[in-house]
Amino acid sequence: MPTTPYCPLLFLWQQRSVFIGSLAEPIDVSTGASTLMLGLDKPIRYITQDMQTSMECRSLLIPAGTSVVVDTQDAFFFNCTLDPMGTDFFSLSKLMTKKMGTTYYQLQDEQDHIHSLLSICSPPLSPNKVQATLNHFLQLGLRSINKNEGNLINDHRIERVIDQIKKSIGENTSLTELANLVNVSPAYLSELFKNCTGLPVRRYRLWYRLFSTVENIGLGKNLTEAAMDCGFNDSSHFIRTFRSMLGMTPTSIFTQATPLQFLTPTPFESNMLKQESHGELLT
């Protein structure tokens, strides 16, 4: 695995996650959330199930639920899972200059954005700088959006359902219970949720369990404890789900040539943990 002068990192905050580092194997996934990917030092190559041949690019925006294979080509790689309500995806789609099927590629001012993202990986790392840079970047497209545009979804019923899923992360709250919460039928909730987030309710719950498990691992819990607290039967169930939804294994993320830094935007006692503290992940 190649080394770089930059620090690989995993950054988690309430609605999103960012991994920056190197991956030895291609990502083969049906995305669990809308995702932005960039090759920070060289191009990446991707193909979806609807494409005849693969495409090379430096930046790629993928909607939730898309089946895609991404070869990072040993790039120092940026992978950001976006907010579930679609605001990030809609904003960023305004910054992309090209489209292939449902995917977008080639950011406006691409090299400037790459330089900005690389700057957050330069030691010494600062969680505040990381968050400020990412927030600014993710909101750039909103400045050019007419507030009357109909593509930006803002349904408070779905926000309430998502909040309930987060509050009951270790439980399998039924679709009927969630539908009753917002006074709609289960069938209508399924349709509305998919339209808003790009994912079925069950798949979103799995994605959020993954997010929360990784967050708990970063805060010092061992893999088994973190996975079971978030509703997985055991660590093997977590690893299988991680691979199926993110196209990567936990090992591929946490095993970096330079120790991975875990950061959060909140002032935990230790908000920067080195890879060595995650030994159980690497088995």
TORVO-659563 format. One record per residue (C-alpha): residue in three letters; x, y, z. Coordinates in steps of 0.5 Angstrom, whole numbers, padded with zeros to 4 digits, always signed. Layout:
% TORVO-659563
ALAXYZ ...
END
This chain:
% TORVO-659563
MET+0000+0000+0000 PRO+0003+0007-0002 THR+0005+0012+0003 THR+0003+0019+0003 PRO+0006+0026+0006 TYR-0002+0026+0009 CYS-0005+0023+0015 PRO-0011+0018+0013 LEU-0017+0019+0017 LEU-0024+0017+0019 PHE-0028+0023+0021 LEU-0036+0022+0023 TRP-0041+0027+0025 GLN-0048+0027+0026 GLN-0051+0026+0019 ARG-0044+0024+0015 SER-0038+0020+0015 VAL-0031+0022+0011 PHE-0026+0017+0010 ILE-0019+0019+0007 GLY-0014+0014+0006 SER-0011+0008+0001 LEU-0015+0002-0001 ALA-0012-0004-0004 GLU-0018-0007-0007 PRO-0024-0004-0011 ILE-0030-0002-0008 ASP-0036-0007-0010 VAL-0042-0004-0007 SER-0050-0002-0008 THR-0049+0004-0004 GLY-0052+0005+0003 ALA-0052+0012+0002 SER-0051+0018-0003 THR-0043+0018-0004 LEU-0038+0023-0006 MET-0031+0020-0008 LEU-0025+0023-0010 GLY-0018+0021-0012 LEU-0014+0026-0009 ASP-0007+0025-0012 LYS-0009+0021-0019 PRO-0016+0019-0022 ILE-0020+0013-0020 ARG-0024+0009-0025 TYR-0032+0007-0024 ILE-0037+0003-0027 THR-0045+0002-0026 GLN-0049-0004-0028 ASP-0052+0001-0033 MET-0045+0002-0036 GLN-0042-0001-0042 THR-0035+0001-0040 SER-0032+0004-0034 MET-0030+0011-0034 GLU-0024+0015-0031 CYS-0025+0021-0027 ARG-0022+0025-0021 SER-0029+0026-0017 LEU-0035+0022-0017 LEU-0042+0023-0014 ILE-0047+0017-0013 PRO-0054+0017-0011 ALA-0056+0012-0006 GLY-0058+0005-0008 THR-0053+0005-0014 SER-0049-0001-0016 VAL-0042+0001-0017 VAL-0035-0002-0018 VAL-0030+0003-0016 ASP-0022+0002-0017 THR-0019+0007-0013 GLN-0012+0005-0017 ASP-0008+0006-0011 ALA-0010+0013-0010 PHE-0010+0017-0004 PHE-0018+0017-0004 PHE-0023+0021-0001 ASN-0030+0018+0001 CYS-0036+0022+0004 THR-0043+0019+0005 LEU-0048+0024+0005 ASP-0054+0026+0009 PRO-0060+0022+0008 MET-0065+0027+0007 GLY-0061+0029+0000 THR-0059+0036+0001 ASP-0052+0034+0000 PHE-0053+0030-0006 PHE-0057+0036-0009 SER-0052+0041-0007 LEU-0046+0037-0010 SER-0050+0035-0016 LYS-0050+0043-0018 LEU-0042+0043-0018 MET-0041+0037-0022 THR-0040+0038-0030 LYS-0042+0032-0033 LYS-0047+0026-0032 MET-0047+0019-0034 GLY-0054+0015-0032 THR-0055+0017-0025 THR-0048+0019-0023 TYR-0045+0025-0024 TYR-0037+0026-0025 GLN-0032+0032-0025 LEU-0033+0038-0020 GLN-0032+0045-0022 ASP-0026+0048-0020 GLU-0024+0040-0019 GLN-0016+0042-0017 ASP-0018+0047-0012 HIS-0023+0043-0008 ILE-0018+0037-0008 HIS-0012+0042-0005 SER-0017+0044+0000 LEU-0019+0037+0002 LEU-0012+0035+0002 SER-0010+0041+0007 ILE-0015+0038+0012 CYS-0010+0031+0012 SER-0004+0035+0013 PRO-0001+0035+0020 PRO-0002+0037+0025 LEU-0010+0035+0024 SER-0015+0039+0027 PRO-0022+0037+0028 ASN-0025+0044+0028 LYS-0021+0045+0021 VAL-0024+0039+0018 GLN-0031+0040+0020 ALA-0031+0047+0017 THR-0027+0045+0011 LEU-0032+0040+0009 ASN-0038+0044+0011 HIS-0036+0049+0007 PHE-0035+0045+0001 LEU-0041+0041+0002 GLN-0046+0047+0002 LEU-0042+0051-0004 GLY-0048+0048-0009 LEU-0053+0051-0005 ARG-0051+0058-0006 SER-0054+0057-0013 ILE-0060+0054-0012 ASN-0067+0057-0013 LYS-0071+0056-0006 ASN-0077+0054-0011 GLU-0073+0048-0014 GLY-0077+0042-0013 ASN-0072+0037-0013 LEU-0069+0039-0006 ILE-0073+0034-0001 ASN-0076+0037+0006 ASP-0081+0032+0009 HIS-0081+0033+0016 ARG-0085+0026+0017 ILE-0079+0023+0014 GLU-0074+0027+0019 ARG-0079+0024+0025 VAL-0078+0017+0022 ILE-0070+0018+0022 ASP-0070+0021+0029 GLN-0074+0015+0031 ILE-0069+0010+0028 LYS-0063+0013+0031 LYS-0067+0013+0038 SER-0068+0006+0037 ILE-0062+0003+0034 GLY-0062-0003+0037 GLU-0069-0005+0036 ASN-0072-0007+0030 THR-0078-0002+0030 SER-0083-0005+0025 LEU-0085-0001+0019 THR-0092-0001+0022 GLU-0090+0003+0028 LEU-0086+0008+0024 ALA-0092+0009+0020 ASN-0097+0010+0026 LEU-0092+0015+0028 VAL-0093+0020+0023 ASN-0100+0018+0021 VAL-0099+0015+0014 SER-0100+0007+0012 PRO-0094+0003+0012 ALA-0094+0002+0004 TYR-0094+0010+0003 LEU-0089+0011+0008 SER-0084+0006+0004 GLU-0086+0010-0002 LEU-0084+0016+0001 PHE-0078+0014+0005 LYS-0075+0011-0001 ASN-0077+0018-0005 CYS-0074+0022+0000 THR-0067+0018+0002 GLY-0066+0014-0004 LEU-0066+0008+0001 PRO-0072+0003+0003 VAL-0073+0004+0011 ARG-0069-0003+0013 ARG-0063-0001+0009 TYR-0063+0006+0012 ARG-0063+0003+0019 LEU-0057-0002+0017 TRP-0053+0004+0014 TYR-0054+0008+0021 ARG-0052+0002+0025 LEU-0046+0001+0021 PHE-0045+0009+0022 SER-0046+0008+0030 THR-0042+0002+0030 VAL-0036+0005+0027 GLU-0037+0011+0032 ASN-0037+0007+0038 ILE-0031+0003+0036 GLY-0027+0010+0035 LEU-0029+0012+0042 GLY-0026+0006+0045 LYS-0031+0000+0045 ASN-0029-0006+0042 LEU-0032-0009+0036 THR-0036-0014+0039 GLU-0039-0009+0044 ALA-0040-0004+0039 ALA-0044-0008+0034 MET-0048-0011+0039 ASP-0050-0004+0042 CYS-0052-0002+0035 GLY-0057-0008+0034 PHE-0052-0013+0030 ASN-0052-0020+0032 ASP-0045-0021+0033 SER-0038-0018+0030 SER-0039-0022+0024 HIS-0046-0020+0022 PHE-0043-0013+0022 ILE-0037-0014+0018 ARG-0041-0018+0013 THR-0046-0012+0013 PHE-0040-0007+0012 ARG-0038-0010+0006 SER-0044-0011+0003 MET-0046-0004+0004 LEU-0040+0000+0003 GLY-0036-0005-0001 MET-0030-0005+0003 THR-0028-0009+0010 PRO-0026-0005+0016 THR-0019-0008+0016 SER-0018-0004+0009 ILE-0020+0002+0012 PHE-0016+0001+0019 THR-0010-0002+0016 GLN-0007+0004+0013 ALA+0001+0005+0012 THR+0001+0011+0016 PRO-0004+0010+0022 LEU-0011+0012+0021 GLN-0013+0018+0025 PHE-0021+0018+0028 LEU-0024+0025+0029 THR-0030+0027+0031 PRO-0033+0034+0032 THR-0035+0034+0039 PRO-0030+0035+0045 PHE-0030+0028+0047 GLU-0024+0026+0052 SER-0020+0023+0046 ASN-0023+0025+0039 MET-0017+0023+0036 LEU-0015+0015+0036 LYS-0010+0012+0033 GLN-0011+0005+0029 GLU-0007+0001+0034 SER-0013+0002+0039 HIS-0017-0002+0034 GLY-0014-0009+0034 GLU-0020-0013+0034 LEU-0022-0010+0028 LEU-0016-0013+0024 THR-0017-0020+0025 
END
